[in-house]
Each structure stands twice: as structure tokens, then as C-alpha cells.
Amino acid sequence: MSHKLTLSMLVLAATVSGCATQQQFLDQMQPAAIDTVLNRTRFDWNCPSATSTLISREVVQPALQGPLVNGIPRAEYTVGVAGCGKRASFVVICPEGGSGCFSTGEGPFHPSWQP
């Protein structure tokens, strides 16, 4: 087997295993992310019947990566919540290796720019 083929197979195997790991991380943190948003909105809205819908989820790589400085990968979820006549979306961040998640306020993570 040539060296190029062996190297290509190793890169492919590492890529596939990395995807499975990211999916496992997302699956593992999703219940905590949903609970974080529901607990927050049920309190803020005084609405114990609020329900959630997962809109999106992804693993976000750290902005800082290098030989001396490494950031923390994090799971990022967008969760819609509805109840008591209200409806909003929230972004929830769960740092890898952390013990919990935190939620943004209602609406988009970054406000839209208006000229």
C-alpha cells in the first residue's frame, strides 16, 4: 500500500470518528440545554406550561487555537419556546467539559444591523 493511500485512509478515519464524537456531544448536552431554556422562560414568563422546540444544534469550535492557547469547543442550540400567549427563540451554549449550559435572552443572538 502506498504512503499516500495510507495517509488518506487515516485522515478519513479521523474525520469520521470526529463527526461521531461531535454528534455524541450534541446528544449528551441537549437535555441540559432544553432544561436551561425551559427553566428560564417558565420563571421569566411566570408560565409553568411553556414548551420547547429544538430549532438547530451545532458544535462551535473555539476562535483561539494554537500551540499555547486553546479555547473550549461548545455545543450551541437554538431553542424555540412557546406558552402563555408568548413565543420566542433562545440560543443556549454548553461548553465541553463544563457542568451546565447558559442561555441568551429572547430573540436573535446578534441584533440585526439597521441602516
SVG drawing of the C-alpha trace seen along z (x, -y; Angstrom):
<svg xmlns="http://www.w3.org/2000/svg" viewBox="-52 -54 57 56">
<polyline fill="none" stroke="black" stroke-width="0.4" points="0.0,0.0 1.4,-3.4 2.1,-6.0 -0.4,-8.4 -3.2,-5.9 -2.4,-5.0 -2.3,-8.7 -5.6,-9.3 -7.3,-6.4 -6.0,-7.7 -7.3,-11.2 -10.7,-9.8 -10.9,-7.6 -10.1,-10.6 -12.7,-12.7 -15.4,-10.1 -14.6,-9.4 -14.6,-13.2 -18.1,-13.5 -19.4,-10.7 -17.8,-12.4 -19.5,-15.7 -22.9,-14.0 -22.4,-12.2 -21.5,-15.6 -24.6,-17.2 -26.8,-14.3 -25.3,-14.3 -25.8,-18.1 -29.2,-18.5 -31.3,-17.7 -29.4,-20.2 -29.8,-22.8 -33.5,-22.3 -33.9,-22.3 -31.9,-25.5 -34.2,-27.4 -37.4,-25.9 -36.4,-26.8 -35.5,-30.3 -38.7,-31.0 -41.0,-29.4 -39.6,-31.7 -39.3,-34.9 -42.7,-34.5 -44.4,-33.0 -45.6,-30.3 -45.1,-26.7 -46.8,-25.3 -44.1,-26.6 -42.9,-24.0 -39.8,-23.9 -38.9,-23.0 -35.3,-22.4 -34.6,-24.5 -30.9,-23.8 -27.8,-22.5 -24.1,-22.5 -20.6,-22.2 -18.8,-25.5 -15.0,-25.3 -13.1,-27.9 -11.8,-31.0 -8.4,-30.6 -6.4,-27.6 -2.7,-27.3 0.3,-25.7 0.0,-27.8 -3.7,-28.9 -6.7,-26.7 -10.3,-27.7 -13.2,-25.4 -15.4,-23.8 -19.1,-24.3 -22.5,-22.9 -24.8,-25.6 -28.5,-25.1 -31.3,-27.3 -34.5,-26.5 -38.0,-27.9 -40.2,-28.3 -44.0,-28.9 -46.5,-29.2 -49.0,-31.6 -49.5,-33.6 -45.8,-34.2 -43.3,-32.7 -39.5,-33.4 -36.3,-31.8 -33.1,-31.4 -29.5,-30.4 -28.1,-28.0 -24.3,-27.4 -22.9,-24.3 -19.1,-24.3 -17.4,-21.0 -16.2,-19.7 -18.5,-22.1 -21.1,-21.2 -24.0,-23.1 -25.3,-25.4 -26.3,-29.1 -29.0,-30.8 -29.1,-34.2 -32.1,-36.5 -35.1,-36.3 -34.5,-36.9 -31.5,-36.6 -28.0,-36.2 -26.8,-39.3 -29.3,-42.1 -29.8,-42.8 -28.0,-45.9 -30.4,-48.6 -29.2,-51.4"/>
</svg>
